[in-house]
């Protein structure tokens, strides 16, 4: 019975993965506003899961305010590619601070201040990390999705098959050193393959370096593990059968997007990539 349950769970996981992949590919092929719309929807759903993760009951005003701020930021990011993120963060901080002050004047407790902090952390974690992908080139969009996906799959299967040594038991007991090594190898391989396909051989060394940068972003996946352990939940939601919630699927991608955006500002790796 246990084997049948595992087989059914794996089948459900695969079906959900295929559907998600089809949606991502369709948006990527269509490009433009389709990508912007998909990023915005995923970021808002992920933000909602983040807010509910820490406030399962009540605090509906806080959740609504967080979603409104997230929607406004994503709209500005989509319509104004050069919109400065620091201004959005400053505006979000002012609004959250005002919300905390008004709420505190009524309750006289630390909860309003905690709610304001949750709003700001949620905005940073989802909308602000994912928004740069709206204006990546198609190669860059493919890169920031394929690399963490390959790393996650390699880490999962290697961990299940060979994992013996926990890498960070206090945060995520199931993740192993063996899985981490496999994930690193997969991410560097994807980065090298894409780099060799897009740039001249003299820049192969930079390709491998970019793989290390992006894999470092993927390693921040442990942050969500810590958040879920702190909230005492297994998954951020049950929206995606077999996978948990959107937050569970986007954690590594969001940090990969953010890390890539910062690294690209320092060195435009795909500057010589052909148009697609």
Secondary structure as GFF3:
##gff-version 3
##sequence-region A 1 276
A	DSSP	alpha_helix	2	30	.	.	.	ID=ss1
A	DSSP	alpha_helix	33	54	.	.	.	ID=ss2
A	DSSP	alpha_helix	60	79	.	.	.	ID=ss3
A	DSSP	alpha_helix	85	107	.	.	.	ID=ss4
A	DSSP	alpha_helix	111	125	.	.	.	ID=ss5
A	DSSP	alpha_helix	127	130	.	.	.	ID=ss6
A	DSSP	three_ten_helix	131	135	.	.	.	ID=ss7
A	DSSP	alpha_helix	138	162	.	.	.	ID=ss8
A	DSSP	alpha_helix	177	198	.	.	.	ID=ss9
A	DSSP	three_ten_helix	201	203	.	.	.	ID=ss10
A	DSSP	alpha_helix	204	218	.	.	.	ID=ss11
A	DSSP	alpha_helix	221	231	.	.	.	ID=ss12
A	DSSP	alpha_helix	246	266	.	.	.	ID=ss13
###
